[in-house]
Amino acid sequence: MKKAICYINQFFAGIGGEDKADHAPEIREGVVGGSMAINAALQGIEVTHTVICGDNFMGSHREDAIQQICGMLEGKEFDLFFAGPAFRAGRYGVACGEISKVVQERFDVPAFSSMNDENPGAEMFRKDMVIFEGGKSAAAMRTDAQKMAAYASRVIAGEAVGSAEEEGYFGRGKRHMIYDESLKPAADRAVEMLIAKLGAQPFTTELPIPKTDFVPIAKPIKDLSKATIAIINTGGIVPVDNPDRIQSASATRWGRYDISKMDRLKGGEFKTIHAGFDPMMADGNPNVILPLDVLREMEKEGKIGKIHEYFYSTVGTGTTQKEAARMAQEMIPPIQEANVDGVLLVST
């Protein structure tokens, strides 16, 4: 019987939500919380230990967290490592990728995870490990865990596995030489693809070129002392009644709010609705997220020509790239109409 170790965060271990996100790393024998679904789907493999770490702890103390976890794994016998599934939880996905990459290198065992395509961890670590394309939320836990477990069981058993597209994980940019007697000679396949392309017929290339989304670097502001600067924040700073009903996570809405007669944001008038951190400090002093107080001082000192009359707000945690791009396109027209020279994007 082969052995596996799983990594999960504090939420899926049943310890708590954001209030427990600073939970320090620990290791427990057997299955805990989310690791139960993986263990149940494995064939010829048993989960012997579960590593638990708070998302904030991993994000804020990365080196310390990795060192502690690796110390816990020293002396443990295990043949593979699982992390997640992480769904669209960005910090969790990044944490899964961080620890999996190190465990693979240090302990020479394969690591597997599952993340939604909108999880930043998928893009960051897809070339370093096998990451299956997962669901949006924990509702997909069983399905995502089964995909990971089924593939890992075949790998550890030495069985043949297919391509990333066939197996359902993110492509890693790696190509392997295989011999398949069922295929036509390469020359014939190439000619057939060329004919299909010339005839505007569908075909599938055998050498896909990765698509890269390049964002051009903006030109520098020539004279900041004469520039109008707008503020956009993804830290969820809104009037206390949240008039635009912006969601606390996975946002699809945004708002803009008049600050033309304000030198600073006041607690009790503004607050954060962001679900990804403890709101106490930001509710007491919203300027720690959206630094209007400091920007007004720079404006008075002549370092900035003018602060735009409105600030723009949404929430970043769990928000998909598609929704973020749409909201940005909606914010652009009023900013352009105000002849804004630059935008300061502030977050948490």
C-alpha positions in Angstrom: 0.0 0.0 0.0 1.4 3.3 -1.1 1.2 6.4 1.2 0.2 9.9 0.6 0.1 13.2 2.6 -2.5 15.9 2.1 -2.3 19.7 2.6 -5.4 21.7 3.4 -6.1 25.1 4.9 -7.8 26.0 8.2 -11.2 26.3 6.6 -11.3 22.8 5.1 -9.8 21.4 8.3 -12.8 22.6 10.2 -10.8 25.0 12.4 -12.5 28.2 11.2 -12.7 30.9 8.5 -11.0 34.2 8.3 -10.8 34.6 12.0 -8.5 31.5 12.0 -6.5 32.3 8.8 -3.3 32.9 10.9 -3.4 29.3 12.1 0.2 28.0 12.3 1.2 24.8 10.5 0.4 21.5 12.1 0.3 17.9 11.1 -2.3 15.3 12.1 -2.3 11.6 11.6 -4.9 10.2 9.2 -7.5 12.1 7.2 -8.9 15.5 8.3 -11.7 17.5 6.7 -11.1 17.9 2.9 -8.5 15.1 2.8 -11.3 12.6 3.4 -12.7 13.0 -0.1 -9.3 12.3 -1.7 -8.6 9.3 0.6 -11.9 7.8 -0.3 -11.2 7.9 -4.0 -7.7 6.6 -4.0 -6.8 3.1 -5.2 -3.9 1.3 -3.6 -2.9 4.5 -1.8 -3.7 5.6 1.8 -3.5 9.1 3.2 -1.5 8.7 6.4 -1.2 12.4 7.5 -2.9 15.7 6.9 -0.9 19.0 7.0 -3.0 22.1 8.0 -2.0 25.7 7.6 -3.9 29.0 7.7 -4.0 30.9 4.4 -2.8 34.1 6.0 0.0 32.4 7.8 1.3 30.9 4.5 0.9 34.2 2.7 2.5 36.4 5.3 5.1 34.0 6.6 5.9 31.9 3.5 9.5 30.9 4.3 8.7 30.1 7.9 5.6 28.1 7.0 7.4 26.1 4.4 10.3 25.4 6.8 7.9 24.2 9.5 5.9 22.0 7.2 9.0 20.4 5.7 10.3 19.8 9.2 7.1 18.0 9.9 7.5 15.8 6.8 11.0 14.8 7.6 11.2 11.1 8.5 7.7 10.5 7.2 7.3 7.8 4.5 5.1 9.0 1.6 5.0 8.4 -2.1 2.9 11.4 -3.2 1.5 14.7 -2.0 -1.9 16.3 -2.5 -2.9 19.9 -1.9 -6.4 21.2 -2.1 -8.7 21.2 -4.0 -8.6 25.0 -3.9 -11.4 25.9 -6.3 -11.4 29.7 -6.8 -9.9 30.5 -3.4 -6.9 32.6 -4.5 -4.8 32.5 -1.4 -5.5 28.9 -0.8 -4.5 28.1 -4.4 -1.2 30.0 -4.1 -0.5 28.2 -0.8 -1.1 24.8 -2.4 1.2 25.7 -5.2 3.9 27.0 -2.9 4.1 24.0 -0.6 3.7 21.4 -3.4 6.5 22.8 -5.5 8.9 22.7 -2.5 7.7 19.2 -1.4 8.3 17.8 -4.9 11.8 19.2 -5.1 12.9 18.3 -1.5 11.2 14.9 -1.1 11.2 13.8 -4.7 7.6 12.8 -4.8 4.9 13.8 -7.3 2.4 16.5 -6.1 -1.2 17.0 -7.3 -3.7 19.7 -6.9 -6.9 21.0 -8.3 -7.9 24.7 -8.9 -10.5 26.6 -11.0 -9.1 28.3 -14.1 -9.7 31.7 -12.4 -7.5 30.8 -9.4 -4.2 32.7 -9.7 -2.4 29.7 -8.3 -3.2 27.7 -11.4 -1.4 30.1 -13.7 1.5 30.5 -11.3 2.2 26.8 -10.7 0.8 24.9 -13.7 4.3 24.3 -15.1 5.6 23.0 -11.8 3.1 20.4 -11.0 -0.1 18.6 -12.2 -3.1 20.9 -11.4 -6.5 19.6 -12.4 -9.1 22.0 -13.7 -11.5 22.2 -10.8 -14.9 23.7 -9.9 -15.7 27.2 -8.7 -16.6 26.3 -5.1 -16.5 23.5 -2.5 -19.7 22.1 -4.1 -17.3 20.4 -6.5 -15.1 18.9 -3.7 -16.0 15.3 -4.4 -15.7 15.6 -8.2 -12.4 17.4 -8.0 -11.0 15.0 -5.4 -11.9 12.0 -7.6 -10.1 13.5 -10.6 -6.9 14.0 -8.6 -7.2 10.6 -6.9 -7.9 8.6 -10.1 -5.0 10.1 -12.0 -2.6 9.8 -9.1 -3.6 6.1 -8.5 -2.8 5.3 -12.1 0.5 7.2 -12.0 1.7 5.4 -8.8 0.6 2.1 -10.3 2.8 2.7 -13.4 -0.2 2.7 -15.7 -0.3 4.7 -18.9 -1.8 8.2 -18.7 -2.9 10.6 -21.5 -2.2 14.2 -22.3 -3.2 17.2 -20.2 -6.3 17.7 -22.4 -7.3 14.1 -22.2 -6.8 13.8 -18.4 -8.3 17.2 -17.5 -5.3 19.1 -16.0 -3.7 22.4 -17.1 -1.1 22.0 -19.8 2.5 22.2 -18.5 4.2 22.9 -21.8 6.0 19.6 -21.8 6.1 17.2 -24.8 6.9 13.5 -24.7 7.9 11.2 -27.5 5.5 8.3 -28.0 5.0 5.7 -30.6 1.4 5.0 -31.7 0.9 2.5 -34.5 -2.7 3.8 -35.0 -1.5 7.2 -36.2 -0.7 8.0 -39.8 2.9 9.1 -40.6 3.7 12.6 -39.5 4.0 13.9 -43.1 0.5 12.7 -44.0 -0.9 14.3 -40.8 0.8 17.6 -41.6 -0.5 17.7 -45.1 -4.0 16.9 -43.9 -3.8 19.8 -41.4 -2.5 22.1 -44.1 -5.3 21.2 -46.5 -7.9 21.7 -43.7 -6.5 25.1 -42.8 -6.4 26.3 -46.4 -10.0 25.1 -46.8 -11.1 26.9 -43.5 -11.9 23.5 -42.0 -11.4 22.6 -38.3 -8.2 20.9 -37.3 -6.2 20.4 -34.1 -2.5 21.3 -34.1 0.0 18.9 -32.6 2.1 21.8 -31.5 -0.1 24.3 -29.7 1.5 27.7 -29.0 0.6 29.2 -25.6 -1.3 32.4 -25.7 0.1 35.2 -23.6 -1.9 38.2 -22.6 0.5 41.2 -22.7 -0.5 44.5 -21.0 1.6 47.4 -22.4 3.4 49.5 -19.8 1.8 53.0 -19.6 3.9 56.0 -20.4 5.1 57.9 -17.3 3.3 61.0 -16.2 5.5 64.0 -17.3 4.7 66.3 -14.4 2.9 64.8 -11.4 2.5 68.2 -9.8 0.0 69.1 -12.6 -1.6 65.7 -12.9 -5.1 64.6 -11.9 -5.0 61.3 -10.1 -7.9 58.9 -9.5 -8.1 56.2 -6.9 -9.4 52.7 -7.4 -9.4 50.2 -4.6 -10.1 46.5 -4.4 -10.2 46.5 -0.6 -13.9 47.0 -0.5 -14.0 50.5 1.0 -17.6 51.8 0.7 -20.1 54.1 2.5 -21.4 52.2 5.6 -24.7 51.4 3.9 -22.9 49.9 0.9 -25.4 51.6 -1.5 -24.2 49.6 -4.6 -24.5 46.2 -2.8 -21.0 45.2 -3.7 -20.4 41.6 -2.8 -17.9 40.7 -0.1 -16.3 38.1 -2.3 -16.5 37.1 -6.0 -17.6 40.6 -6.8 -19.6 41.5 -9.9 -20.4 45.1 -8.8 -18.5 48.3 -8.2 -19.2 51.8 -7.1 -17.8 55.3 -7.2 -18.1 57.8 -4.3 -17.7 61.5 -4.0 -14.6 62.6 -1.9 -14.3 66.2 -3.4 -14.9 67.8 0.0 -13.1 65.3 2.2 -9.5 65.5 3.6 -9.7 61.9 4.9 -12.1 59.0 5.1 -13.8 58.6 8.5 -14.7 55.5 10.3 -18.5 55.3 10.8 -19.0 56.9 7.5 -17.0 54.4 5.4 -16.1 50.8 6.1 -14.8 47.7 4.2 -17.0 44.9 3.1 -14.0 42.7 2.0 -14.3 39.1 3.2 -10.7 38.3 2.9 -9.2 40.0 6.0 -10.1 41.2 9.5 -12.1 44.4 8.9 -11.4 46.0 12.4 -8.5 48.2 11.4 -10.1 49.3 8.1 -13.5 50.0 9.7 -11.8 52.2 12.3 -9.6 54.0 9.8 -10.6 53.4 6.1 -7.5 55.4 5.1 -5.3 52.3 5.8 -6.8 50.8 2.7 -7.6 53.9 0.7 -5.0 56.5 1.7 -6.9 59.7 1.0 -5.4 61.4 4.0 -1.8 61.0 2.7 -2.8 61.9 -0.9 -4.5 65.1 0.3 -1.2 66.1 2.0 0.6 65.5 -1.2 -2.0 67.5 -3.1 -1.5 70.5 -0.6 2.2 70.2 -0.9 2.0 70.4 -4.7 3.4 67.0 -5.3 0.1 66.0 -7.0 -1.9 68.4 -9.0 -5.3 67.2 -8.1 -7.1 64.2 -6.6 -10.1 63.1 -8.8 -13.5 63.9 -7.2 -14.5 60.3 -6.9 -12.9 57.1 -5.8 -13.8 53.7 -7.3 -14.3 50.6 -5.3 -14.9 46.8 -5.6 -13.6 43.6 -3.9 -10.8 41.5 -5.2 -11.0 38.3 -3.2 -12.5 35.5 -5.4 -13.3 38.0 -8.2 -12.7 36.4 -11.6 -10.4 37.9 -14.2 -13.4 38.1 -16.5 -15.5 40.1 -14.1 -12.5 42.3 -13.1 -11.9 43.1 -16.8 -15.6 44.0 -17.3 -15.7 46.3 -14.3 -12.5 48.0 -15.4 -14.0 48.7 -18.8 -17.1 50.2 -17.1 -14.9 52.4 -14.9 -12.8 53.8 -17.8 -15.3 56.1 -19.5 -16.0 58.4 -16.4 -12.3 58.5 -15.6 -11.5 59.5 -19.2 -14.2 62.1 -19.2 -12.7 63.7 -16.1 -9.3 64.0 -17.9 -7.6 61.9 -15.3 -3.8 61.6 -16.0 -3.1 58.5 -13.8 -4.8 56.0 -11.6 -3.6 54.8 -8.2 -4.7 51.2 -7.7 -4.7 50.4 -4.0 -5.6 47.2 -2.2 -4.9 45.2 0.9 
